[in-house]
């Protein structure tokens, strides 16, 4: 086997990265029936293929006369590389850029038997067929020219990788913020519902205590007291039913308004980029509206007129809960204002280049962004 210089190894890496990009882009584009610039990076290269080719070439150095050993060694080396790369990228970005979870005999969704067998076949084709003319062409390049070409390609790839890495980190941060925002709104709605039920229970409990006190101190006016307490209990129950009905109406209006806004966006959107940004903006306004309605609902709930006997006992606790809800709403509004349209556009580009990307941790936030892209 010929001994390669460092610049020649670098050229092999970029050649096979480019060949892998052509294969993946054509394959995914044919399945999607539209052009897809496949890969983590913007440029025409997939480093996983370049790295896999180098791993195969290195791991088969001593067995290039035996096709069976080439198949076995190349399959093992490339499979290990694919697993490590997939695990590291998901650990770093919380997004899986390829997913074999639906394939049979897969390991954590990073590798599967069919993919590994393909790597073995590619190894034999690479070593016995593809690499022969490429090796001849690269070895004919003068070393000085090879060094210059390798240096220029490395600089360009480094710039591209840095930009793509920053976009991936931006997507991770926005997915975290969206997921946190969704969870906070859901928690506030649950807390508000629990507070309403708690309020109803406290009304009933306190009113019963007042009834007992009246019975003990006023035996002579027992009949009159019973009539007045029953009337008071009726008012409490009526108010409790009104609160529950108002909350149900509030939830139904939220769902109905969300469906109307979603249908209106689908009908009225006209341009691809403007539609996407409009949908993102509507999501922001929807969250602001939810937060505003939650705030108004909390104000109305906790400022409701309470009998003087009850107010002195639970007023302070309700004021503290109201202050906590206000603080959470202010924090959510501040987070929403930090997510700009430009960052959403970068995330859309990243997801277009990786249409099979999934995330277990940010599944709902990622689906929200992907739904906005699909409805453009």
N, C-alpha and C positions, 0 to 999 in steps of 0.2 A: 504494500500500500504506500502511496505517496505521502510524504510528510508535509502538512499544510502550515503556512504562516498564519499569524493571528489575523491579518487583514483578509486572508482568503477564507478563514472560518467566518469572519464577519460578513463577507459577501455571500457565502452559502446561507447564512441566517436570513439575510434580507431577501435573497432569491426565493427561498422556500416560504418565507412569510408572505411574500407577494403571491406566490402560487396558491397558498392556502386561502388567501383573501379572495382570489378569483373563484376558487372552488366553492367556498362558503357563500359568497355573494350570489353566484349563479344558482346554487341549490336553493337557498332561502327565497330568492326573487322568484324562482319558478313556482315554489309552493305558495307564496303570497300573491303571485300574479301582479307584482309591481316591483320596481327596482329597490333593493335594500342594500345600503352600504354596510356590510356586515362587519362586526368587530367592536372591540373596546375603544380603538383609536379612530381618529378622523381619516388618516391617510390610508392608502391601499396596502395594508399589511395586517396580518394576524400573527403576533409574536408566538402564540402557542404552537403554530405549525412550524415556524422557524426553529423554535426551541426543540420541538419534537423531532425534527429532521436531524438536528445536531446530536440529540440524545441517541437516536437510532444509529447514526454514522459512528459515533464513539463506541456504543455498546456492541456493535457488530464488527469492530476492527479485526478481531482475531478469528472470525468465523465466516468470512465473506465467500468462501468456497462451498458452504453448506447452506442450502436454501431453508431447510427445516430449522437450523439453529438461528438463521437470520430472522425467520418468522417469530421464533420463541423469544429471542433476546430483544428484538425490536418491539414486540408487543408488550413485554414486561416493562421496558424502559419508558416507552411512551405512555403507558397506562399509569405508571407511578407519577410521571410528570403531570398528566391531566388531573389526577386526583389532588395532588399537592396544590397545583395552581387554582383549581376550583375552590378548595377549602380555604386557602389564604384569601382569595378575592371576596368570598362571602363573609369571612371573619372581619375583613377590613371594611367593606362597603355595606354589609348586610343585604346584599343583592346577589342572587345566583345567576350568572351570565349564560350558563347552559344547564339544562336540567334533564337527567335521565330517569327521574322518579317513576315515570310511566313505562319504562322499558323493563323487560324481564331480567332477573339476575343482576340488579344494579346494587351499588354500594353507596348509600347515602345520597344518591342522585348525582354524584360527581362522575362515576364511571359505570359502565355496564358491559356485559359479555359481548354484545354485538359490536360496540365501539372498540373494545380491545381486539377483537378478531379483525376488524377493519384496519386497526393500527398494524397488526401483523402482516396483513396483505400489502398495505402501503410500504411496510419495511422492505419486503421482498422486491416490490416494484421500484422502490427508491434506490436500493443498493445495486440491483442487477440491471435496471433499465434507465431510470430517470437520471441518476447521479452521474452516469458515465459521460454523456455529452456535456452536462453542466460542469463537471470536474475539468474536462478538456478545455472548455471555453475559459473558465476562471484561471487555469494554470497558464494560459497563453497571455494573460494580461500582465504587463510588466509590474514588478513589485511596487515601484514608486507610484504608478497609476492606481494600483490596487489599494495602496495605503490612502491616497487622496480620496478615492471613491468611497472607501469604507468610512473614512473620517466624516465626509459630508453627509452620508446616509445616517451615520450615528447621531450627528448633531440634529438633523431634521427629525429623526425618530424620537430623540430626547425631548425636543420642543413639543412634538405632537403628544407624547406620552404625558408630559407635565400638564398640558392643557386638558387632556382627557381625564387625568387623575383628579385635577381640581374640579372638573364638572361632576365626576362621580362622587366626590366628597360633598359637593353642593347638593346633589340629589339625595345623598344620605341624610344631610342635615334637614332638608325640607321634608323628607319622609318622616323623620323623627318628630319634627314640629307638627306636621299634619296629624300624625297618630296621637301625639300628646294632646293636641287641640280637640280631636274627636273624643278622646277619653275624658278630658276635662268637661266638655259640654255634656256628655252622657252622665258623668258623675253629678254635675250641678242639677241636671234634670231629675235624677234619682233622689238627690238630697231635698230638692224642692217638693217632690211628691211625698217623701217620707215626712218632711216638716209639716205638710198639710194634714196628713193622717194623724201625726202626733198632736197637732193643734186640736183636731176634732176629739181625740181621746182625752186631751187635757180639759177641754170644755166639759165633756161628760163627767169626768172624774171630779172636777172642782164643783160642778153644779150639784152632784150628789153629796159632796161634803157640806155645801151650803144647806141642802135639804135636811141633812142630819142635825146640823146646828140649829136650824129653825125648829125642828121637832123637839129638841131638848129644852130650848128656852121658852117655847110658846105652846104649851099643851092646850091652853084655852082657845087659841086661834088655829087649831090644827086643821080644821076643814078648809078655812080660808087659805092657809098656807099651802095645803096640797093643791088647791086650784091654781094658785099663782105659780107654784113650782112646776106643775105639769105644763102650764102655758110657757114657762121659761124653757123647759126641756123641749117642747115642741119647736120653739124658735131656734134653739141650738141645733136640733136635728135638721130643720129646714135649711139653716145656714150651712150645715155640714154637707147636705146634699147639693146645695148650690155651689159650694167650693169644689166638690168632686165633679159635678157636671161642667163647671167652668174649666177645670183642668183637662177633662176629656175633650171638650171643645177646643181648648188651646192646642192639644196634641194633634187633633184631627186637622185643625187649620194649618199647623206646621207641615204636616204630610201633604195636604192638598196644595198649599203654596209651593212646596218643593216640586211636586209633580208638574204644576202649571209652568213654573220657571224652566224646568228641564225641557218640557215639550216646546215652550216658546223659543228656547235657544236652538233646538234642533230645526225648527221651521224657519227662523229668521236669519240664521248664520249664512253668510254669503262668501266670504274669503277664508282660505285655510288658516292663515296665521291669525287674522283678526277674530275668527270664530273661536279658535283655541284660547286666545287671550280674553275674549268676552266671557267664555265659560269659566275660566279661572277667576275673573273678576266677580262673576255672579256667585261663585263659591265663597269668595271673601265676604261679599255683601250678605249672603245667606247666613254665614257664621256671625257677622256683626248683628244681623237682625235677630238671630236666635239669642245672642247674648243680651241684646237690648230688651227683648221680650222676657227673657229669664229675669233680668234686673227689675223690669216693671212688675212682673208677677210676684217676685220676692218682696218688693216694696209694698204692693197691695196686700199681700198675705200677712206680713209681719206688722203692718201698721193698722190692721183691722181693729176696730173698737172692741176692747175686752172689758168685761166687768171689773170693777176696781179690786175686788178680792183676788181675781186671777192675775191681773196685770202686775201686781206687786211681786208675785212669785216667779213668773216666767218672762217678764219684760226684758230683764238684763240678758238672759240667755239668748233670746231671740235677736236682740240687738247685736250680740257678738256673731251670731250665725249670718246675719245680714251683712255685716262688715266683711266677713270672710268671703262671701259670695261676690261682693263688690271688688275685692282685691283680685280674685281669680278672673273676673271678667276683664279688669284693666290689664292683667298680664296677657290674656289671650288676644286682646286688641293690639297690644304692642308687638306680639309675635307675628300677627297677621300683616302688620305694616312693614315688617322687615323682609317679607318674601316678595321680591320684585318680579315683574313680567319677564325680564331678561333671564333670570335664573330658571323660571318655568320653561322658557324656550330652550335653554341648554339641556334641561332634563328631558324634554320631548325629543331632542336630537339623539341623546344617549339611548333612550328606549326604542327609537326607530332603528338604530344600528344593532340593537340587541332585543328583538321582539320576543324571544323566549325567556327573558329575564324574569325571575320570581323572587319573592322575599317572604319568609315565614314570619319575621318579626314585624314588618311593615306591610303586611298583605293588603289591608283595607286602604291605606294611604296610597300604595302603589296602584291599586285598582282604580282609585279615584282619579289619579292623573292619567292612567291608560284610558279610562272611560272618556275623559275630556279630549284625548287625542282621537279616539274612535268617532266622536260626535262632531269633529271639525267639519 
